[in-house]
Structure formats: structure tokens, C-alpha cells
Amino acid sequence: MTVTHVVGAGIAGLAAAVHLTKAGRKVALHEAANQAGGRCRSFLDAKLDRQIDNGTHLILGANPSLFALLNAVGGRLVAQAPAAFPFFDRQACKGWTIKPSKGAIPWWVLNPGARLPDTSALDYIGGWRLMKAQADESVAQAVGNGEMLERLWGPLCEAILNTSPEQGQARLLGEVLKRSLLKGEAACRPYTAPEGLSAAMIDPALDWLQRQGAEIRFNHRLSGIDKGELIFDDGERIGISQMSPAILAVSPWIAADLLPALPRFETRPIVCAHFLLPKPEEKLPGGRNYLGIVRGLGQWWSLRGDVLSVTVSAATGLAMETAPEIAAKLWAECALMLGLPKEPPAYRVMKEQRATIAHTPDAERLRPDVADGPPGLFLAGDWTNTGLPCTLEGAAFSGQRAAQHILLS
Ligand SMILES: Cc1cc2nc3c(=O)[nH]c(=O)nc-3n(C[C@H](O)[C@H](O)[C@H](O)COP(=O)(O)OP(=O)(O)OC[C@H]3O[C@@H](n4cnc5c(N)ncnc54)[C@H](O)[C@@H]3O)c2cc1C
């Protein structure tokens, strides 16, 4: 049987490999690193003596491609039902919980107990403006400046697009709102990985592929693409053609190195600080094991046992500071709110400098399609034109789409 080659074992490459294998293809997956997962991975941190993730990932029910992958391989995510999103405003010292409605009509905006305090239903017109925005409008331009930008649309933009509201494309954020808040509670339901991202998603996918006879080659870096051949750093060459196509599922900056005709995207960092608490905790203020912080520095807190993880997206300024500076600043907020000592406990600061591309209107125009590579090479990855921001769902969708092109070609 001929082998279909997939390069890159992040979520996009894994989704492609699983899709092809399910369809009866023999697959070889080539990964440059010594582990799979790419920008979504866990590791044992020696200092904390805990399994931690490179960054907290928010996964919602509205992720059909990701769940197709996880259902196929026996992934292990846990639903937090019913969907509810507690927030705390550091400036106003007020908390609230957004409770999405069961069905598609967002009745929650009519319910003062399910929306932001001191707002009226009319204030949520910004959501409609995001969905109807022109391609060149930023989030701030679409919704206008003011409290709703600061307290709702801005934080959502940074969390979902990893781009500031002044730069993030309004329409892309609107698309995510359409697929989540406008689909009802189940689509908004957050899913967590109690034992980490790798245990929940990456390891089950690798195990499943291996059981099905796929070949997985770690430390096997693609170093060039030339005259219809994939050239690996150990000298191996694999021919590709329309009759024998392959999938390139590497990160965007690597794809642009390998194929200079592709756009070189600006990227944005995400900073995540993991703190070891004195004892395991079950809940954060607001009653869940996650909490959104508005008008503070840390934007998203999440709790796993005795590890509190604080995430800052679109963290261009913060990512330039040292780990002790970042830990001190982020912990100061946690200590104050949780009534813990001011001195930071043991911590690990992860700076993912190129967490995602910057989702500006200009960048959105440039995202390539699956068939924009050279003949016989289909493109996958969260940065391709998926209609979604760079997310696990976008990555899984892109991998399955590339695999489907091969199956139909
Ligand atoms: C800190 C952080 C927080 C995030 N939070 C969220 C979130 O809350 N929700 C969400 O949905 N998404 C989130 N994301 C985004 C999500 O992680 C990515 O969209 C997704 O993991 C991208 O997958 P990918 O397969 O497209 O790319 P990658 O993960 O970049 O995978 C590419 C793979 O290709 C390999 N590779 C690179 N070069 C070569 C080569 N030359 N030869 C062979 N292999 C190569 C890499 O090692 C890697 O394994 C977050 C990302 C980060 C970094």
C-alpha cells in the first residue's frame, strides 16, 4: 500500500493522520521535535514536580472538528456543565457570571442576573456589529470605545484572537460568537483536561495511530522542499506529486521558511504563569475552576489541583519582562484576591512568543487555502484559511480538510 506522508505532529497533523488512517490509508507522520503536540503540549516540570501545559487552553463544545478527532481516538476531556463564565472586574471590584442560554436565542442578555452588572440588553448590540462588520474593521472600530469594549468585547478579543481589540479583525471574532454564544449552552460548554493537554488529546491520538499501524517518526525534520521532493535533515528524500500527495502541517513561520511564496505572518505571544498553591483547591471565586479577570493584568485563571495557572494573551509587552518580574506581578493579583501570602510560591513562567498569528484584517486576507502549496502538497495548520482564529478547532479542521482533499484527489 502506498504511504501518505504528513509533516508536523501538532493538532493539525494528528487530525490529518487520524482522518487518513480511518479512511484506510497507510500514514507516516514526520515530527521535528521529540514529542508531538506542537503548541498544545504538557511536560513534567521538575521545579513544581507537576505535569503542566505550555499554556492553558480553553476548549468549547463548539469545536466539532476537534471532538471528531478526540472521539475517534478516545480523547479524555471533561465537560464543565452547565456553561457559565465567572468574571471579576479588578477596577470596579465586582464579579458576575455570564450564563449562556440553552437555545440559540441569547435570552441571557435580557436577564440582569446572567449578564454584566450595570448594563442593559441594548449594550450587547456590539455582538451584532461584530458579526456584521466589514472585512477591514477592527473590533474596537466595530463596537466603539467605552465600557463594553473594556469589560466584554476587548477581553473576548484578546482571549479568542490573541490580538488587541484595536488590531483584531471584528468579523473573525463575530464568527466565533456565531458558532458559540448563538448556538446555545452546549456549544459554550468549557471542557478541561484534568491530567493535562497531552494526556487528554495528544497521547490518545499517538496511541491510536500506532495501534492502527501508522509510522510516527520523531526527530525527523523537514529541511527543504525542492523539485517535487520533501527533503529531511537526515538526507531522506520523499517524492510528492498529484498522484502521491502529502500534507504540510507545520507552524506558520516554518511553512514560510520552507515555501517562501507563503505569507510571513506577524505573531503574538501568550504568557502563562503556573503557581504551586499551598494545598489543592477545587474552586476559584465565582464557583468554577476558571475565572476571567477584567481590567487586571492576569486575564484568565484556571485551577488544576494545587496549580493555579494565570494566562495573559496578546502579551507583547509582558513577554519582554523576565520570569521573576512576570511572576511577581501576576501573583500580586492572585494573593490579593485569594488572601494568600504576598511572596510568590514556586512558579513556572511559560512565554510562547509565537503562540498564534496576529489576527489583523490584513493578515486575514493573506491566510492561504489548503491547495495553495506546490503540486502534491496540501497545507494544514491553524494559520491556513479556516474561517476561524488560530485555535485547536481551526487546527483540527485544517488537518481533516487537507486529508479530505487527498482522499478525493
Ligand atoms: C500558550 C497558548 C495558549 C493557547 N490557548 C488556546 C486556547 O485556549 N484554545 C485554543 O483552541 N487554542 C489555543 N492555542 C492555540 C493552539 O494551541 C494552536 O492553534 C494549535 O495547537 C496549533 O496546532 P497546529 O498543528 O496548527 O500547529 P503546531 O502546534 O505549531 O504544530 C506544528 C508541528 O510541526 C512540527 N514541525 C515544525 N517544523 C517542522 C519541520 N521542519 N519538520 C517536521 N515537523 C515540524 C512542530 O514541532 C509541531 O509539532 C494556544 C496556543 C498557545 C501557544
PDBQT file of the ligand as one rigid body, heavy atoms in Angstrom, charges set to zero:
ROOT
HETATM    1  C1  LIG A 501       0.044  29.386  25.196  1.00  0.00    +0.000 C 
HETATM    2  C2  LIG A 501      -1.019  29.033  24.205  1.00  0.00    +0.000 A 
HETATM    3  C3  LIG A 501      -2.357  29.074  24.577  1.00  0.00    +0.000 A 
HETATM    4  C4  LIG A 501      -3.344  28.730  23.653  1.00  0.00    +0.000 A 
HETATM    5  N1  LIG A 501      -4.646  28.739  24.054  1.00  0.00    +0.000 NA
HETATM    6  C5  LIG A 501      -5.582  28.226  23.236  1.00  0.00    +0.000 A 
HETATM    7  C6  LIG A 501      -6.915  28.062  23.688  1.00  0.00    +0.000 A 
HETATM    8  O1  LIG A 501      -7.259  28.434  24.815  1.00  0.00    +0.000 OA
HETATM    9  N2  LIG A 501      -7.821  27.482  22.847  1.00  0.00    +0.000 N 
HETATM   10  C7  LIG A 501      -7.473  27.072  21.599  1.00  0.00    +0.000 A 
HETATM   11  O2  LIG A 501      -8.330  26.497  20.903  1.00  0.00    +0.000 OA
HETATM   12  N3  LIG A 501      -6.222  27.271  21.122  1.00  0.00    +0.000 NA
HETATM   13  C8  LIG A 501      -5.272  27.823  21.909  1.00  0.00    +0.000 A 
HETATM   14  N4  LIG A 501      -3.995  27.985  21.460  1.00  0.00    +0.000 N 
HETATM   15  C9  LIG A 501      -3.700  27.740  20.033  1.00  0.00    +0.000 C 
HETATM   16  C10 LIG A 501      -3.476  26.260  19.730  1.00  0.00    +0.000 C 
HETATM   17  O3  LIG A 501      -2.531  25.710  20.607  1.00  0.00    +0.000 OA
HETATM   18  C11 LIG A 501      -2.961  26.164  18.293  1.00  0.00    +0.000 C 
HETATM   19  O4  LIG A 501      -3.909  26.770  17.438  1.00  0.00    +0.000 OA
HETATM   20  C12 LIG A 501      -2.755  24.732  17.816  1.00  0.00    +0.000 C 
HETATM   21  O5  LIG A 501      -2.085  23.953  18.770  1.00  0.00    +0.000 OA
HETATM   22  C13 LIG A 501      -1.954  24.773  16.512  1.00  0.00    +0.000 C 
HETATM   23  O6  LIG A 501      -1.791  23.467  16.016  1.00  0.00    +0.000 OA
HETATM   24  P1  LIG A 501      -1.064  23.225  14.627  1.00  0.00    +0.000 P 
HETATM   25  O7  LIG A 501      -0.977  21.758  14.451  1.00  0.00    +0.000 OA
HETATM   26  O8  LIG A 501      -1.713  24.033  13.571  1.00  0.00    +0.000 OA
HETATM   27  O9  LIG A 501       0.402  23.844  14.776  1.00  0.00    +0.000 OA
HETATM   28  P2  LIG A 501       1.604  23.469  15.774  1.00  0.00    +0.000 P 
HETATM   29  O10 LIG A 501       1.070  23.136  17.106  1.00  0.00    +0.000 OA
HETATM   30  O11 LIG A 501       2.583  24.582  15.666  1.00  0.00    +0.000 OA
HETATM   31  O12 LIG A 501       2.214  22.129  15.167  1.00  0.00    +0.000 OA
HETATM   32  C14 LIG A 501       3.206  22.102  14.180  1.00  0.00    +0.000 C 
HETATM   33  C15 LIG A 501       4.078  20.872  14.407  1.00  0.00    +0.000 C 
HETATM   34  O13 LIG A 501       5.026  20.803  13.345  1.00  0.00    +0.000 OA
HETATM   35  C16 LIG A 501       6.293  20.487  13.889  1.00  0.00    +0.000 C 
HETATM   36  N5  LIG A 501       7.322  20.985  12.968  1.00  0.00    +0.000 N 
HETATM   37  C17 LIG A 501       7.751  22.264  12.831  1.00  0.00    +0.000 A 
HETATM   38  N6  LIG A 501       8.697  22.323  11.878  1.00  0.00    +0.000 NA
HETATM   39  C18 LIG A 501       8.856  21.079  11.389  1.00  0.00    +0.000 A 
HETATM   40  C19 LIG A 501       9.681  20.515  10.376  1.00  0.00    +0.000 A 
HETATM   41  N7  LIG A 501      10.533  21.279   9.676  1.00  0.00    +0.000 N 
HETATM   42  N8  LIG A 501       9.603  19.185  10.144  1.00  0.00    +0.000 NA
HETATM   43  C20 LIG A 501       8.733  18.399  10.851  1.00  0.00    +0.000 A 
HETATM   44  N9  LIG A 501       7.930  18.893  11.829  1.00  0.00    +0.000 NA
HETATM   45  C21 LIG A 501       7.985  20.213  12.085  1.00  0.00    +0.000 A 
HETATM   46  C22 LIG A 501       6.297  21.208  15.232  1.00  0.00    +0.000 C 
HETATM   47  O14 LIG A 501       7.289  20.683  16.102  1.00  0.00    +0.000 OA
HETATM   48  C23 LIG A 501       4.876  20.951  15.708  1.00  0.00    +0.000 C 
HETATM   49  O15 LIG A 501       4.761  19.740  16.412  1.00  0.00    +0.000 OA
HETATM   50  C24 LIG A 501      -2.985  28.363  22.330  1.00  0.00    +0.000 A 
HETATM   51  C25 LIG A 501      -1.646  28.343  21.958  1.00  0.00    +0.000 A 
HETATM   52  C26 LIG A 501      -0.673  28.667  22.874  1.00  0.00    +0.000 A 
HETATM   53  C27 LIG A 501       0.775  28.610  22.450  1.00  0.00    +0.000 C 
ENDROOT
TORSDOF 0
